[in-house]
Amino acid sequence: MTPPTVAVGSSGQAVEEAQYLLVRRLILEDPSQIDGAFGPVTDQAVRDFQRSSGLVVDGIVGPNTWAALLSGIDIPPTLSQGSTGTLVASLQQELNEGRGQFAPAGDPSLVVDGIYGPITASVVESVQGEAGLAVDGVVGLQTWAIRVHAANEMLAGVCGA
């Protein structure tokens, strides 16, 4: 199902999803720009994306722009304490492998068990703080869009989200 059409002045989850996809495509530069408010920065990013994709350049994220934005990229689920499964295990593994980059020295290593508990939340909070994002321990769109490698890979990509 295609998300609703959004444009300047729109707000909410669909705008956040469009912004997330623009960050993943390196059109918007920073995860903090995923704020759910479709303003001038998002408008310019949409127009840049439309131009580079051969779409009508109107700044409106309608069915054709959504299809292009979603091509090859999924909107990842939100993870928080109590979440379980293989995506949580992938997140834990990536957090362990990136410990020098993500978390202060001395923090306990995460057990890769696919259970999002308080230690996983604590490491996520460290990641969010280092990225300059709101610290809530929840892996939402901003957190998924944190760059984790020099090659501009983002947390969602390396975790398979």
N, C-alpha and C positions, 0 to 999 in steps of 0.2 A: 504494500500500500504506500503510495506516494504521500509524503507529509504535505500539510497545507501550504499554499502559496504565501510567501512572506516578502516584504519590501520595507523601505524606510518607514519608520514609525511602528513596525510590528515588534512584538516582544513575546517571550515565552520559550517553551521547549523546542519548537520547530526552529526558531532563530538560533538557539544554542546548538542544535544539531547542524545547521548550515555553517555556523561559525567553526564548529569542531572540524567539519569536513574541509573548510578553507584552511585551517591550521594544518591538518594532515597533508594537504596538498601544497603546503608552504606558501600560500597566498597571504594569509594572516600570519604574523610572525611569532606571536606569543600566546600561550594558553590562557593568560589573563584576559585576552580579548574575547573569550567565550563567556559572554555575560548576559546573553538573552535579550539584548537591546540592539535593534537594527538601526544603527546610526550611520553617520557619514563614512566611518572607517570600514564598516561592513559593506556599505553600498559600493565603495571604491573597490574593495576586494572582490565582490560579486562581479562587478563590471570587468575587472582584470581577468577573472576566471572565464567569464563568458567570451571575452575577446580571444583569449588563448585557446579556447575550446571550439571556436568557430560558431558560437551561438549568437543569437540576437542579443545585442548589448543594451539592456534596459534596466539593469540593477534589480530586477524582480526574480526571485527564486520560485519559478513555477515548475510545471512538470518536466520540461526539457532540461532546465538547469539542475533540478533535483536528480534526474537520471544521470547526468554527466558527473555531478558531485559524488553520487553513490556508486558509480562504476568502480568496482574493485575494492571498495572500502565499506565496511559495516559500521553501524552505530553500536558501540560496545555497551554492555549492561553496566549499571551502577553496582559496585561491590562495597560491602560494609560488614561490620561485625555480624556474624551469623551466616554470611554467604559461604557456600561450599562448592566444590567441583574442580574440574581440571583447569579452568581459567584462574581460579584462586591459586592453585598449585603453580601455574606458570608465572603468575605475579610474584609469588613467594620466591620462586627460583630466580627470577630477574632481580628482585630486591637483594637477594643474597649475593648474586654475582656482581651487582653494582654497588656493594656496600661502601667501598671507598668513595664513590661518587655520591651516594645517597644519604648515608646515615653516619652519625658521629661514631668514632672509634669506641669500642667497648660495649656497644649495644649487643644484646644477645642475637645470635644467628636465628633465622627463622627455620622452623621445622617445615619442610615442604610436604604438608599433609592435606592441602586443599581445604583447610578449615580457616576461615578469616576470623582470628581471635584477637585479643588485646595486643599481643606482640606485633602481629601484622599491622594492626591499626597504628601502633606507635611508630613503626618504621615508615608507614605511609605518611603520617604527620610530619616526620622529619623531611621526607621527600618534598612534601607540599611547602614546608617552610623554606627549604633551600631554593625552591623554584619561585618563591615570592607569591604563592597562592594562599588562599584562605586555608587555614589548618583545621580540618575536621575529621581526618582519618577515613573519609569516604572516597572511594575511587570513582569519581564522576568524569564527565567529559574533559574538564580542565586537567585533571590528574592524568588521564589516559593520554593527553596531548603533550606531556612533558617529554622533551628531547632527552634521550638516554645515551646516544652515541654521537660521535663526531660526524657521522654520515647522515645526520638529521633523522635518524630512526626515532620513533616515539614509543613510549611505553606500550601503547595499544598494539603497535606493529610487532614488537619483539615478544609480546605475550600471546600473540595470535588472536587478539580481540577484534 
